[in-house]
Structure formats: C-alpha cells, structure tokens
Amino acid sequence: MNTFETTASDFIAVDGQASTVSEAIHTRHSIREFEAREVPEAVIHKVFGDALRAASWKNSQPWEVHVVTGAARNEISKRLVEAAQSGEPKPDTAWPAAGPADAKRRMFDLGMKIYGVAGIDRKDKEARDSFMLRNFSFFDAPVAAFITTRFDLNFYVGLDIGCYLNTVMLLARENGLGSCPQAALSAFPDVVRDALKLSPEHRVACGISLGFPKPDSQLNRFHTPRESSEDLIRVVKTLP
Ligand SMILES: Cc1cc2nc3c(=O)[nH]c(=O)nc-3n(C[C@H](O)[C@H](O)[C@H](O)COP(=O)(O)O)c2cc1C
C-alpha cells in the first residue's frame, strides 16, 4: 500500500468541543471546509484574546492581530483571490525551501493524502490550482485573521507568532471551532496592508481561518498522521 492511501483510522469526528488541553491537542487538525454559521463576537474575542497569554521572547509580544468578518472579510478575500489569479506570491519573508529527505517525504505524503481525500487527481493542475485558491476565500470560514509584526520577521519572532497561533488553534477547539493556519495569507502582503490601512512597517507573518467545521466533510475529518514519539523524542539519562 502507498503511504498516501488513507484508511478508516485516518479519520476522526470534528464536531463537539474539547474540554481538556490534551483533548484539544489530539482532536485539532486543520479544517478546510467551514459552515457559513457566524461565530459570536464574544467567542472571537475569547479565542484571539486569551491566546495573547502565549509566551514570547522577553515578553516582546511581537504580534498584531487583525480579525476580519462580514463585509471586510468578503472584500479582502475578493482582493486576495484577484491577486492570486493575476500574480505570483511575494511574501515579506521567503517561504521555506524544501528540507531534509524525511521532511520532504512527509510533505509529499500530506499533499497526496489531501488530494486523495478531496478527490483531486494530482496530475490535474487546474483542480490543484483551484484548491489552492480556496486559501484566499478562507475555505469559506466566516472569520479570518492576519498576524502582522513590526519586528523583522526573524527566527524568534516566527517562534513567538507560532506560540500565539497554536494557542489560538487550541482555544478554538475548546470553543467548538475549527481553524486552518495559513502561510498562503502572507502571499500578498501589499493587498493586506492596503485593505487594512497598515503602513509598510507592518509585515504580514501569516493568517488563520476560523469557524465551525462542516462535520460531514471527509476532508475535515482527515486527521493528519505524525511520526512516533520513539522516532523523534530522545530522553537521555546517561550521556552516550
Ligand atoms: C506556519 C503554517 C503555515 C501553514 N500554511 C498553510 C496554508 O497556507 N494552507 C493550508 O491549507 N494549510 C496550511 N498549514 C496547515 C498545515 O498544512 C498543517 O498544519 C499540517 O499539514 C499538519 O496538519 P494538521 O494541522 O491538520 O495537524 C500551515 C501550517 C502552519 C503551521
């Protein structure tokens, strides 16, 4: 069997909400099909606000969070789709190039599995492109957020923003929501700056879509695999 074929054990339910941190961690995965149902504003504030407790370098809190909903969400989505259809991504910081062979295998495996579950033939470039384009309609999520920083987008700022983003995703699960972190939303930073009236010193680090997951979507129910802890975690009691 190819590693990119899925079996029943690759899928979990995506309704309900997590009541412990462990449950949130083990039931979170990226959601790419959202219901149109609005997210109450109090919940938006809770998720993005409580996540501000995330750790950061010397408590620098290098993030600024721009949440868009309603007409603002629709307009920025329209402009991003237009940008993606007419030009190449120009992120403020270059996206990572391919890594070591084991990571390349995981990335390829993920792509194949997701296309498989989404019913996309990997040789069908048009279908792949239109799936990619869905990033810019926030996979239909009613809420999206852009994380910007006035720091240089260096390694530690990236770590800090990663801490914030992961906290948002876990809080989303606690509130019965799904999310998808998206580097794609940093692809056209000028569009984001222009729409949100931000000066050039605001660099667009990434974005995230948030909303209620469609519970019956097979794509949503796909639970991405992980390497085993035996392979990646080493507890050293006596130096070798
Ligand atoms: C920094 C970052 C950027 C990402 N960018 C995208 C993106 O642009 N589009 C997308 O569909 N998923 C994106 N993802 C989601 C990853 O593909 C996903 O987290 C990974 O495959 C692990 O799967 P999981 O989130 O379902 O557990 C991103 C994740 C991270 C952490």
The ligand as a MOL file (V3000), in Angstrom:
LIG
                    3D

  0  0  0     0  0            999 V3000
M  V30 BEGIN CTAB
M  V30 COUNTS 31 33 0 0 0
M  V30 BEGIN ATOM
M  V30 1 C 3.0320 28.0800 9.5860 0
M  V30 2 C 1.9950 27.2340 8.9020 0
M  V30 3 C 1.5440 27.5960 7.6530 0
M  V30 4 C 0.5540 26.8400 7.0180 0
M  V30 5 N 0.0640 27.2590 5.8180 0
M  V30 6 C -0.9800 26.6070 5.2530 0
M  V30 7 C -1.6060 27.1270 4.0890 0
M  V30 8 O -1.2190 28.1660 3.5490 0
M  V30 9 N -2.6700 26.4560 3.5870 0
M  V30 10 C -3.1590 25.3110 4.1700 0
M  V30 11 O -4.1330 24.7500 3.6670 0
M  V30 12 N -2.5780 24.7920 5.2710 0
M  V30 13 C -1.5210 25.4200 5.8410 0
M  V30 14 N -0.9610 24.9630 7.0060 0
M  V30 15 C -1.5030 23.7460 7.6190 0
M  V30 16 C -0.5260 22.5730 7.5170 0
M  V30 17 O -0.5930 22.0070 6.2510 0
M  V30 18 C -0.9080 21.5840 8.6190 0
M  V30 19 O -0.7680 22.1730 9.8800 0
M  V30 20 C -0.0410 20.3430 8.5810 0
M  V30 21 O -0.2520 19.6140 7.4050 0
M  V30 22 C -0.3660 19.4450 9.7660 0
M  V30 23 O -1.7180 19.0930 9.7050 0
M  V30 24 P -2.8030 19.4890 10.7790 0
M  V30 25 O -2.7870 20.9570 11.0030 0
M  V30 26 O -4.0740 19.0200 10.1200 0
M  V30 27 O -2.4870 18.7270 12.0310 0
M  V30 28 C 0.0370 25.6800 7.6480 0
M  V30 29 C 0.5180 25.3220 8.9130 0
M  V30 30 C 1.4600 26.0970 9.5360 0
M  V30 31 C 1.9070 25.7130 10.9360 0
M  V30 END ATOM
M  V30 BEGIN BOND
M  V30 1 1 1 2
M  V30 2 1 2 3
M  V30 3 2 2 30
M  V30 4 2 3 4
M  V30 5 1 4 5
M  V30 6 1 4 28
M  V30 7 2 5 6
M  V30 8 1 6 7
M  V30 9 1 6 13
M  V30 10 2 7 8
M  V30 11 1 7 9
M  V30 12 1 9 10
M  V30 13 2 10 11
M  V30 14 1 10 12
M  V30 15 2 12 13
M  V30 16 1 13 14
M  V30 17 1 14 15
M  V30 18 1 14 28
M  V30 19 1 15 16
M  V30 20 1 16 17
M  V30 21 1 16 18
M  V30 22 1 18 19
M  V30 23 1 18 20
M  V30 24 1 20 21
M  V30 25 1 20 22
M  V30 26 1 22 23
M  V30 27 1 23 24
M  V30 28 2 24 25
M  V30 29 1 24 26
M  V30 30 1 24 27
M  V30 31 2 28 29
M  V30 32 1 29 30
M  V30 33 1 30 31
M  V30 END BOND
M  V30 END CTAB
M  END
